[in-house]
Amino acid sequence: MGRMYGHGKGMSSSALPYRRKPPTWVKMKTEDVCDHICKLAKKGLTPSQIGVTLRDSFGIPQVRNVTGNKILRILKTNGLAPTLPEDLYFLIKKAVSIRKHLDKNRKDK
């Protein structure tokens, strides 16, 4: 999105590390990480929520560096992938909530 009082468009985002190997301080093995991902998926967490949980609770910065696969691919191989893509699901959810709001509040159009 462009700036109001400037020409820049901005590029603020986190940068991934150049090295593709897991950091030396990550001691979990690939199988353990896959097991944790499957357990969290069975609880009903989305792939992005699983990534945040692994980062905050278990200290795994990038699942792909540790396992060699992304979270969604691991879920697909175990048959736990969601039917709808996560971003599409939340877009539909937002559209439904806006439609519901507009039905209640006609003057907001």
C-alpha distances in whole Angstrom, upper triangle without the diagonal:
4,7,9,12,12,11,9,6,8,10,11,13,17,19,22,25,27,30,31,34,34,34,38,38,37,40,39,41,39,41,40,37,37,39,37,34,37,38,35,34,37,36,33,30,27,26,24,26,29,27,26,30,31,29,30,33,35,33,31,28,28,30,29,31,34,35,33,32,29,29,29,31,34,33,34,37,38,38,35,32,31,31,28,25,23,19,21,24,21,19,23,23,21,22,25,24,23,25,28,26,26,30,31,29,30,28,25,24
4,7,9,8,7,6,5,7,10,12,15,19,21,24,27,29,32,33,36,36,36,40,40,39,43,42,43,42,44,44,40,40,43,40,38,40,41,38,37,41,40,37,34,31,30,27,29,32,30,29,33,34,32,33,36,37,35,34,31,30,33,32,34,37,38,36,35,32,33,32,35,37,37,38,41,42,41,39,36,34,35,31,28,27,23,25,27,25,23,26,27,24,25,28,28,25,28,31,29,29,32,33,31,31,30,26,26
4,6,5,7,6,6,8,12,13,16,20,22,25,28,30,33,34,37,37,37,41,40,40,43,43,45,43,46,45,41,42,44,42,39,42,43,39,39,42,41,38,35,33,32,29,31,33,31,30,34,35,32,33,37,38,36,35,32,32,34,34,35,38,39,38,37,34,35,35,37,39,39,40,43,44,44,41,38,37,38,34,31,29,26,28,30,27,25,29,29,26,27,30,29,27,30,32,30,30,34,34,32,32,30,27,27
4,6,8,9,10,12,15,16,20,23,25,29,32,33,37,38,41,41,40,44,43,43,47,46,48,47,49,48,44,45,47,45,42,45,46,42,42,45,43,40,37,35,35,31,33,36,34,33,36,38,35,35,39,41,39,38,35,35,38,38,39,41,43,42,40,37,38,37,40,42,42,43,46,47,47,44,41,39,40,36,33,31,28,30,31,28,27,30,30,27,27,31,29,27,30,32,29,29,33,33,31,31,29,25,25
4,7,9,11,12,16,17,21,24,26,30,33,34,38,39,42,42,41,45,44,44,48,48,50,48,51,50,46,47,50,47,45,47,48,45,44,48,46,44,40,38,37,34,36,39,36,35,38,40,37,37,41,43,40,40,36,37,39,39,40,43,45,44,42,39,40,40,43,45,45,46,49,50,49,47,44,42,43,39,37,35,31,33,35,32,30,33,34,30,31,35,33,31,34,36,33,33,37,37,34,34,32,29,29
4,6,8,10,14,16,19,23,24,28,30,31,35,37,40,40,39,43,43,43,46,47,48,47,50,49,45,46,49,46,44,47,48,44,44,47,46,43,40,38,37,33,35,38,35,34,38,39,36,37,40,42,39,39,35,35,38,38,38,41,43,42,41,38,39,39,41,43,44,45,47,49,48,46,43,42,43,39,36,34,31,33,35,32,30,34,34,31,32,36,34,32,35,37,35,35,39,39,36,37,35,31,31
4,7,9,13,15,19,22,23,27,29,30,34,35,38,39,39,42,42,42,46,46,47,46,49,48,44,45,48,45,43,46,47,44,43,47,46,43,40,37,36,33,35,38,35,34,38,39,36,37,41,42,39,38,34,34,37,36,37,40,42,40,39,36,38,38,40,42,43,43,46,48,47,45,42,41,41,38,35,33,30,32,34,32,30,33,34,31,32,36,35,32,35,38,36,35,39,40,38,38,36,32,32
4,6,9,11,15,18,19,23,25,26,30,31,34,35,35,38,38,38,42,42,43,42,45,44,41,42,44,42,39,42,44,40,40,44,43,40,37,34,33,30,32,34,31,31,34,35,32,33,37,38,35,34,31,30,33,33,33,36,38,36,36,33,34,34,36,39,39,40,43,44,44,42,39,38,39,35,32,31,27,29,32,29,28,32,32,29,31,34,33,31,34,37,35,35,39,39,37,38,36,33,32
4,7,10,13,16,17,21,24,25,28,29,32,33,33,37,37,36,40,40,41,39,42,42,38,39,41,39,36,39,41,37,37,40,39,37,34,31,29,26,29,31,28,28,32,32,30,31,35,36,33,32,28,28,30,30,31,34,35,34,33,30,31,31,33,35,36,36,39,41,41,39,35,34,35,32,28,27,24,26,28,26,24,28,29,26,27,31,30,28,31,34,32,32,36,37,35,35,34,30,30
4,6,9,13,14,18,21,22,25,27,30,30,30,33,33,33,37,37,38,37,39,39,35,36,39,36,34,37,38,35,35,38,38,35,32,29,27,24,27,29,26,25,29,29,27,28,32,32,30,29,25,25,28,27,28,31,33,31,31,28,29,29,32,34,34,35,38,39,39,37,34,33,34,31,28,26,23,26,28,25,24,28,29,26,28,31,30,29,32,34,33,33,37,38,36,37,35,32,31
4,6,10,11,14,17,18,22,23,26,26,26,30,30,30,33,33,34,33,36,35,32,33,36,33,31,34,35,32,32,36,35,33,29,27,25,22,24,26,23,22,26,26,24,25,29,29,27,26,22,21,24,24,24,27,29,28,27,24,26,26,28,30,31,32,35,36,36,34,31,31,32,29,26,24,21,24,26,24,24,27,28,26,28,31,30,29,32,35,33,34,38,38,37,38,37,33,33
4,7,9,13,16,18,21,22,25,24,24,28,28,27,31,31,33,31,34,33,30,31,34,31,29,32,33,30,30,34,33,31,27,25,23,20,22,24,21,20,23,24,21,22,26,27,24,23,19,20,23,23,23,26,28,27,26,23,24,25,28,29,30,31,34,35,35,33,30,30,32,29,25,23,21,24,26,23,23,27,27,25,27,30,29,29,32,34,32,34,37,38,36,38,37,33,33
4,6,10,13,15,18,19,21,21,21,25,25,24,28,27,29,28,30,30,26,27,30,27,25,29,30,27,27,31,30,28,24,22,20,17,19,20,17,16,20,20,18,19,23,23,21,19,16,16,19,19,19,22,24,23,22,20,21,22,24,26,26,28,30,31,32,30,27,27,29,26,23,21,19,22,24,21,22,26,26,24,27,29,29,28,32,33,32,34,37,38,37,38,38,34,34
4,7,10,12,15,16,18,17,17,21,21,20,24,24,26,25,28,27,23,25,27,25,23,27,28,25,25,29,28,27,23,21,19,15,18,19,15,14,18,18,15,16,20,20,17,16,12,13,16,16,16,19,21,21,20,18,19,21,23,24,25,27,29,30,31,28,26,26,29,27,23,21,20,23,24,23,24,27,27,26,29,31,30,31,34,35,34,36,39,40,39,41,40,36,37
4,6,9,12,13,15,16,16,19,20,19,23,23,24,24,27,26,23,25,27,25,24,27,29,26,27,30,30,29,25,23,20,17,20,20,16,16,20,19,16,18,21,21,18,16,12,12,15,15,14,18,20,19,19,17,19,21,22,23,25,27,28,30,31,29,27,28,30,28,24,22,21,25,26,25,26,29,30,29,31,34,33,34,37,38,38,39,42,43,42,44,43,40,40
4,6,9,9,12,12,13,16,17,16,20,20,21,20,23,23,20,21,24,23,21,25,26,24,25,28,28,27,24,21,18,16,19,18,15,15,18,17,14,17,20,19,16,14,10,9,12,11,11,14,16,15,16,14,16,18,19,20,23,24,25,27,28,27,25,26,28,27,23,22,21,25,26,25,26,30,30,29,32,34,34,35,38,39,39,41,43,44,44,45,45,42,42
4,6,7,9,10,10,14,15,15,18,19,20,19,23,23,20,22,25,23,22,26,27,26,26,30,30,30,26,24,21,19,21,20,16,17,20,18,15,18,21,19,16,14,10,10,13,12,10,13,16,15,16,16,18,21,21,22,24,26,26,28,30,29,27,29,31,30,26,25,25,28,30,29,30,33,33,33,36,38,38,38,41,43,43,44,47,48,47,49,49,45,45
4,6,9,11,12,15,17,17,20,21,21,21,24,25,22,23,27,26,24,28,30,28,29,32,33,32,29,27,23,22,24,23,19,21,23,21,18,22,24,22,19,16,13,12,15,13,11,14,17,15,17,17,20,22,22,23,26,27,27,29,31,30,29,30,33,32,28,27,27,30,32,31,32,35,36,36,38,40,40,41,44,45,45,47,50,50,50,52,52,48,48
4,6,8,9,12,14,14,17,18,18,18,22,22,20,21,25,24,23,26,28,27,28,31,32,32,29,27,23,22,24,23,19,21,23,20,18,21,23,20,17,15,13,11,14,12,9,12,14,13,16,16,19,22,21,22,25,26,26,28,30,29,28,30,33,32,29,28,28,31,33,32,34,37,37,37,40,42,42,43,46,47,47,49,51,52,52,54,54,50,50
4,7,9,12,14,13,16,16,16,15,18,19,17,18,22,21,20,23,26,25,25,28,29,29,26,24,21,20,22,20,17,19,21,18,17,20,22,19,17,13,12,9,11,9,6,9,11,9,12,13,16,18,18,18,21,22,22,24,27,26,25,27,30,29,26,25,26,29,30,30,32,35,35,36,38,40,40,41,44,45,46,47,50,51,51,53,53,49,49
4,6,9,11,10,13,13,13,13,16,17,15,17,20,20,20,23,25,24,25,28,29,29,26,25,21,21,23,20,17,20,21,17,16,20,20,17,15,12,11,10,11,9,6,7,10,9,12,14,17,19,19,18,22,23,22,24,27,26,26,28,31,31,28,27,28,31,32,32,34,37,37,38,40,42,42,43,46,47,47,50,52,53,53,55,55,52,52
4,6,8,7,9,10,11,11,14,14,13,15,18,17,17,20,22,21,23,26,27,27,24,23,20,19,20,18,15,17,18,14,13,16,17,14,11,9,8,8,9,9,5,5,9,10,12,14,15,19,18,17,20,23,22,23,26,25,25,27,30,30,27,26,27,31,31,31,33,36,36,36,39,41,41,42,45,46,46,48,50,51,51,53,54,50,51
4,5,6,9,11,12,13,17,16,15,18,20,19,19,23,24,23,25,28,28,29,26,25,22,21,22,19,16,17,18,15,13,16,16,14,11,9,8,9,11,12,9,9,12,13,16,17,18,22,22,21,23,26,25,26,29,28,27,30,33,33,30,28,29,33,33,33,35,38,37,38,41,42,42,43,46,47,47,49,52,52,52,54,55,51,52
4,6,8,11,12,14,17,17,16,19,21,20,21,24,25,25,27,29,30,31,28,28,25,24,24,22,19,20,20,17,15,17,18,14,12,11,12,13,14,15,12,11,14,16,19,20,21,24,24,23,26,28,27,28,31,30,30,32,36,36,33,31,33,36,36,36,38,41,40,41,44,45,45,47,49,50,50,53,55,55,55,58,58,54,55
4,6,9,12,14,17,15,15,18,20,18,20,23,23,23,25,28,28,29,26,26,24,23,23,20,18,18,18,15,13,15,15,12,9,9,10,13,14,16,13,11,15,17,20,20,21,24,25,23,25,28,27,28,31,29,29,32,35,35,33,31,32,36,36,35,37,40,39,40,43,44,44,45,48,48,48,51,53,53,54,56,57,53,54
4,6,9,11,13,12,11,14,16,15,16,19,20,19,22,24,24,26,23,23,20,20,20,17,15,16,15,12,11,13,13,9,7,7,9,10,11,13,10,8,12,14,16,17,17,21,21,19,22,24,24,24,27,25,26,28,32,32,29,28,29,33,33,32,35,37,36,37,40,42,41,43,46,46,46,49,51,51,52,54,55,51,52
4,6,10,12,10,10,14,15,14,16,19,19,20,22,24,24,26,24,24,22,22,22,19,17,18,17,13,13,15,14,10,9,9,12,13,13,15,13,10,12,15,17,18,18,22,22,19,22,25,24,23,27,25,26,29,33,33,31,30,32,35,34,34,37,39,38,39,43,43,43,45,48,48,48,51,53,53,54,56,57,54,54
4,7,8,6,7,10,11,11,13,15,16,16,19,20,21,23,21,22,19,20,19,16,15,16,15,11,12,14,12,9,9,8,12,12,11,13,12,8,10,13,15,16,16,19,19,16,18,21,20,20,23,22,23,26,29,30,28,27,29,32,31,32,35,36,36,37,40,41,41,43,45,45,46,49,50,51,52,54,55,52,52
4,6,5,6,9,10,11,13,15,16,17,19,20,22,23,22,22,19,20,20,17,16,18,17,13,15,17,16,12,13,11,14,13,11,12,11,8,8,11,13,15,15,18,17,14,17,20,18,18,21,21,22,25,28,30,28,27,29,32,32,32,35,37,36,38,41,41,42,44,46,46,47,50,51,52,53,55,56,53,54
4,5,5,6,9,10,11,12,14,16,17,19,20,22,20,20,17,19,19,15,15,17,16,13,15,18,16,13,14,11,13,12,9,10,10,6,5,8,10,12,12,15,14,11,14,16,14,14,18,18,19,22,25,26,25,24,27,29,29,30,33,34,34,36,38,39,39,42,44,44,45,48,49,50,51,53,54,51,51
4,5,5,6,9,10,11,12,14,15,17,19,20,19,20,17,19,19,16,16,19,17,14,17,19,17,14,16,13,16,15,12,13,13,10,8,11,12,14,13,15,14,11,13,16,13,13,16,16,18,21,24,26,25,25,27,30,29,30,33,34,34,36,39,39,39,42,44,44,45,48,49,50,51,53,55,52,52
4,5,5,6,9,10,11,12,14,15,17,19,18,19,17,18,18,14,14,17,14,11,14,16,14,11,13,11,15,14,11,14,14,10,10,13,14,15,13,16,16,12,14,17,16,14,18,17,19,22,25,27,25,24,27,30,29,29,33,34,33,35,38,38,38,41,43,43,44,47,48,48,50,52,54,50,51
4,5,5,6,9,10,11,12,14,16,17,15,16,13,15,15,11,11,13,12,8,11,14,12,9,11,9,12,11,8,10,11,8,7,11,11,11,10,13,13,10,12,15,14,13,16,15,16,19,23,24,22,21,24,26,26,26,29,31,30,32,35,35,35,38,40,40,41,44,45,46,47,49,50,47,48
4,5,5,6,9,10,11,12,14,16,14,15,12,15,15,11,12,15,13,11,14,16,15,13,14,12,14,13,9,11,13,10,8,11,10,10,9,11,11,7,9,12,11,9,13,12,13,17,20,21,20,20,23,25,24,25,28,29,29,31,34,34,34,37,39,39,40,43,44,45,46,48,50,47,47
4,5,5,6,9,10,11,13,15,14,15,14,16,16,12,13,16,14,11,15,17,15,13,15,14,17,16,12,15,16,13,11,15,13,14,11,14,14,10,10,14,12,10,13,12,14,17,21,23,22,21,24,26,25,26,29,30,29,32,34,34,35,38,39,39,41,43,44,45,46,49,50,47,48
4,5,5,6,9,10,11,13,12,13,12,14,12,9,11,12,10,8,12,13,11,10,12,11,14,14,11,14,16,13,12,15,14,14,11,13,14,11,11,15,14,12,15,13,15,17,21,22,21,19,23,25,24,24,28,29,27,29,32,32,32,35,37,37,38,41,42,42,44,46,48,45,46
4,6,5,6,9,10,11,9,10,9,11,10,7,8,11,9,8,12,14,12,11,14,12,14,13,10,12,15,13,11,14,12,11,7,10,11,8,8,11,12,10,12,10,11,13,17,18,17,16,19,21,20,21,24,25,24,27,29,30,30,32,34,34,36,38,39,40,42,44,45,42,43
4,5,5,6,9,10,10,11,10,13,13,9,12,14,13,12,15,17,15,15,17,15,18,16,13,15,18,15,13,16,14,13,9,11,11,8,7,10,10,8,10,7,10,12,16,18,17,17,20,22,20,22,25,25,25,27,30,30,30,33,35,34,36,39,39,40,42,44,46,43,44
4,5,5,7,9,9,12,12,14,13,10,13,14,12,12,15,16,14,14,17,16,18,18,15,18,20,18,16,19,17,16,12,14,15,12,10,14,14,11,13,10,13,14,18,20,19,18,22,24,21,22,26,26,25,28,30,30,30,33,35,34,36,39,39,40,41,44,46,43,44
4,5,5,7,6,9,9,11,9,6,10,11,9,9,13,14,12,13,15,14,17,16,14,17,19,17,16,19,17,15,11,12,15,12,10,14,15,13,14,10,12,13,17,18,17,15,19,21,19,19,23,23,22,24,27,27,27,30,32,31,32,35,36,37,38,41,42,39,40
4,5,5,5,7,8,11,9,7,11,13,11,12,15,16,15,16,18,17,18,17,14,17,20,18,17,19,16,14,10,10,12,10,8,11,13,10,10,7,8,9,13,14,14,13,17,18,16,17,21,21,20,22,25,25,25,28,30,29,31,34,34,35,37,39,41,38,39
4,5,7,10,11,14,13,11,14,16,14,15,18,19,17,18,21,20,22,21,18,20,23,21,19,22,19,17,13,13,15,13,10,13,14,11,11,8,10,11,14,16,17,16,19,20,18,19,23,23,21,24,27,26,26,30,31,30,32,35,35,36,38,40,42,40,40
4,6,9,12,14,11,10,14,15,12,14,17,17,16,17,20,19,21,21,19,21,24,22,21,23,21,19,15,15,18,16,13,16,17,14,14,11,13,13,16,17,18,16,19,21,18,18,22,22,20,23,26,25,25,28,29,28,30,33,33,34,36,38,40,38,39
4,7,10,12,10,10,13,14,13,15,18,18,17,18,21,20,21,21,19,21,24,23,21,23,20,18,14,14,16,15,12,15,17,14,13,10,11,10,13,14,14,12,16,17,14,15,18,18,16,19,22,21,21,25,26,25,27,30,30,31,33,35,37,34,35
4,7,8,6,6,10,10,9,12,14,15,14,16,18,17,18,17,16,18,21,20,19,21,18,15,12,12,15,14,11,14,17,15,14,11,11,10,13,14,13,11,14,16,13,13,17,18,16,18,21,21,21,24,26,25,27,29,30,31,32,35,37,34,34
4,6,5,6,9,10,11,12,14,15,16,17,18,17,17,16,14,16,20,19,18,19,16,13,10,9,13,13,10,13,16,15,14,10,9,8,11,11,10,7,10,12,11,11,14,15,14,16,19,19,20,22,24,24,26,28,29,30,32,34,35,32,33
4,5,5,6,9,10,11,12,14,15,16,16,14,14,13,11,13,16,16,15,16,13,9,6,6,10,10,8,11,14,13,13,10,9,9,12,12,10,8,11,13,12,13,16,17,17,19,21,22,23,25,27,27,28,31,32,33,34,36,38,34,35
4,5,5,6,9,10,11,12,14,15,15,13,13,12,11,13,16,16,16,17,14,11,8,9,13,13,12,15,17,17,17,14,12,12,15,14,11,8,10,13,13,12,15,17,17,18,21,22,22,24,26,27,27,30,31,32,33,35,36,33,33
4,5,5,6,9,10,11,12,13,14,13,13,13,13,15,18,18,18,19,17,13,10,12,15,15,13,16,19,18,18,14,13,13,16,16,14,11,13,16,14,13,17,18,17,18,21,22,21,24,26,26,27,30,31,32,33,35,36,33,34
4,5,5,6,9,10,10,11,12,11,12,11,10,13,15,15,14,16,14,11,8,10,13,12,11,14,16,15,16,13,12,13,17,17,15,12,15,18,16,16,20,21,20,21,25,25,25,27,30,30,30,33,35,35,36,39,40,36,37
4,5,5,6,9,10,10,10,8,9,8,7,10,12,12,13,14,13,10,7,10,13,12,12,15,17,17,18,15,14,15,19,18,16,13,15,18,18,17,20,22,21,22,26,27,26,28,31,31,32,34,36,37,37,40,41,37,38
4,6,5,6,8,10,10,9,9,10,10,13,15,15,16,18,16,13,11,14,17,16,16,19,21,20,21,18,17,17,21,20,18,15,16,20,19,17,20,23,21,22,25,26,25,27,30,30,30,33,35,35,36,38,39,36,37
4,5,5,6,7,9,9,10,12,11,15,16,15,16,19,17,15,12,15,17,16,15,19,20,19,20,17,17,18,22,21,19,17,18,22,20,19,23,24,23,24,27,28,27,29,32,32,32,35,37,36,37,40,41,38,39
4,6,5,5,6,6,8,9,8,12,13,12,13,15,15,13,11,14,16,14,15,18,19,18,20,17,17,19,22,22,20,18,20,23,22,22,25,27,25,27,30,31,30,32,35,35,35,38,40,40,41,43,44,41,42
4,6,6,5,5,5,8,9,12,13,12,14,16,16,14,12,16,18,17,17,21,22,21,23,20,20,21,25,24,22,19,20,24,23,22,25,28,26,27,30,31,30,32,35,35,35,38,40,40,41,43,44,40,41
4,6,6,8,9,11,12,16,16,15,17,20,19,17,16,19,21,20,20,23,25,24,25,22,22,23,26,26,24,21,22,26,24,23,26,28,27,27,31,31,30,32,35,35,35,38,40,39,40,43,43,40,41
4,6,8,11,13,13,17,17,16,17,20,20,18,16,19,21,19,19,23,24,22,24,21,22,23,27,27,25,22,24,27,26,25,28,30,28,29,33,33,32,34,37,36,37,40,41,41,42,45,45,42,44
4,6,9,11,11,15,15,12,14,17,18,17,15,18,20,18,18,22,22,21,23,21,22,23,27,27,25,23,25,28,27,26,30,32,30,31,35,35,34,37,39,39,39,42,44,44,45,47,48,45,46
4,6,9,10,14,13,11,14,17,17,16,15,19,20,19,20,23,24,23,25,23,23,25,29,28,26,24,25,29,28,27,30,32,31,32,35,36,35,37,40,40,40,43,45,45,45,48,48,45,46
4,6,7,10,9,8,10,13,14,13,12,16,17,15,17,20,21,20,23,21,21,23,26,26,23,21,23,27,26,26,28,31,30,31,34,35,34,36,39,39,40,42,44,44,45,47,48,45,45
4,7,9,8,9,12,13,14,12,13,16,17,16,18,21,22,22,24,22,21,23,26,26,23,21,22,25,25,25,27,30,29,29,33,34,34,35,38,39,39,41,43,44,44,46,47,43,44
4,5,5,7,9,10,10,9,10,13,14,14,16,18,19,20,22,20,19,21,24,23,20,19,20,23,24,23,26,28,28,29,31,33,33,34,37,38,38,41,43,43,44,46,46,43,43
4,5,5,6,8,7,6,7,10,11,10,12,15,15,16,18,17,16,18,22,22,19,18,19,23,23,23,25,28,27,28,31,33,33,35,37,38,38,41,42,43,44,46,47,43,44
4,6,5,5,5,5,7,10,10,10,13,15,15,16,18,18,17,19,22,22,19,18,20,23,23,24,26,28,28,29,32,33,34,36,38,39,40,42,44,45,45,47,48,44,44
4,6,6,8,9,11,14,13,13,16,18,18,19,22,21,20,23,26,25,23,22,23,26,27,27,29,32,32,33,35,37,37,39,41,42,43,45,47,48,48,50,51,47,47
4,6,8,10,11,14,14,12,15,18,17,18,21,20,20,23,26,26,23,23,24,27,28,28,31,33,33,34,36,38,38,40,42,43,44,46,48,48,49,51,52,49,49
4,5,8,9,12,11,9,13,14,13,14,17,17,17,20,23,24,22,21,23,26,26,27,30,31,32,33,36,37,37,39,41,42,43,45,47,48,49,51,52,48,48
4,7,10,12,10,10,13,14,13,15,18,18,18,21,23,24,21,21,23,25,26,27,29,31,32,33,35,37,38,39,41,42,43,45,47,48,49,51,52,48,48
4,7,8,6,6,10,11,10,13,15,15,14,17,19,20,17,18,20,22,23,24,26,28,28,30,32,33,34,36,38,39,40,42,44,45,46,48,49,45,45
4,6,5,6,9,10,11,13,14,14,12,14,17,17,14,14,16,19,19,20,22,24,25,26,28,30,31,32,34,35,36,38,40,41,42,44,45,42,41
4,5,5,6,9,10,11,12,11,9,12,15,15,13,12,15,17,17,18,21,22,23,24,27,28,28,30,32,33,34,36,38,39,40,42,43,40,40
4,5,5,6,9,10,10,9,7,9,12,12,10,10,13,15,15,16,19,20,21,22,24,25,27,29,30,31,33,35,36,37,39,40,42,38,38
4,5,5,6,9,10,10,8,11,13,14,12,13,16,18,18,20,22,23,24,26,28,29,30,32,33,34,36,38,39,41,42,44,45,42,41
4,5,5,6,9,8,8,12,15,16,15,15,18,20,20,21,24,25,25,27,30,30,31,34,35,36,37,40,41,42,43,45,47,44,43
4,6,5,6,5,5,8,11,13,12,13,16,18,17,19,22,22,22,25,27,27,28,31,32,33,35,37,38,39,41,42,44,41,41
4,5,5,6,5,9,10,12,12,14,17,17,17,20,22,22,23,26,27,28,29,31,32,33,35,37,38,40,41,43,45,42,41
4,6,8,8,12,14,16,16,17,20,21,21,23,26,26,27,29,31,31,33,35,36,37,39,41,42,43,45,47,48,45,45
4,6,8,11,14,16,16,17,21,22,21,23,26,26,26,29,31,31,32,35,36,36,38,41,41,42,44,46,48,45,45
4,6,9,10,14,14,16,19,20,19,21,24,23,24,27,28,28,30,33,33,33,36,38,38,40,42,43,46,43,43
4,7,9,12,13,13,17,17,16,18,21,21,21,24,26,25,27,30,31,31,33,35,36,37,39,41,43,40,40
4,7,9,9,10,14,14,13,16,18,18,19,21,23,23,25,27,28,29,31,33,34,35,37,38,40,38,37
4,6,7,8,11,11,10,13,15,15,15,18,19,19,21,24,24,25,27,29,30,31,33,35,37,34,34
4,7,9,12,11,9,13,15,14,15,18,19,18,21,23,23,24,27,28,29,31,32,34,36,33,33
4,6,8,7,6,10,11,10,12,15,15,16,18,20,20,22,24,25,26,28,30,31,33,30,30
4,6,5,6,9,10,11,12,14,16,17,19,20,21,23,25,26,27,29,30,31,33,30,30
4,6,5,6,9,10,11,12,14,16,17,19,20,21,23,25,26,27,29,30,32,28,28
4,5,5,6,9,10,11,12,14,15,17,18,20,21,23,25,26,27,28,29,26,26
4,5,5,6,9,10,11,12,14,15,16,18,20,21,23,25,26,26,28,25,24
4,6,5,6,9,10,11,12,14,15,17,18,20,21,23,24,26,28,25,24
4,5,5,6,9,10,10,12,14,15,16,18,20,21,22,24,25,22,22
4,5,5,6,9,10,11,12,14,15,16,18,20,21,22,23,20,20
4,5,5,6,9,10,10,12,14,15,16,19,20,21,23,20,19
4,6,5,6,9,10,11,12,14,15,17,18,20,22,19,19
4,5,5,6,9,10,10,12,14,16,16,18,19,16,16
4,5,5,6,9,10,10,12,14,15,16,18,15,14
4,5,5,6,9,10,11,13,14,15,18,16,15
4,5,5,6,9,10,11,12,14,16,14,14
4,5,5,6,9,10,10,12,13,10,11
4,5,5,6,9,10,10,13,11,11
4,5,5,7,9,10,13,12,12
4,5,5,6,8,11,9,10
4,5,5,6,8,7,7
4,6,6,10,10,10
4,6,9,9,11
4,6,6,8
4,6,6
4,6
4
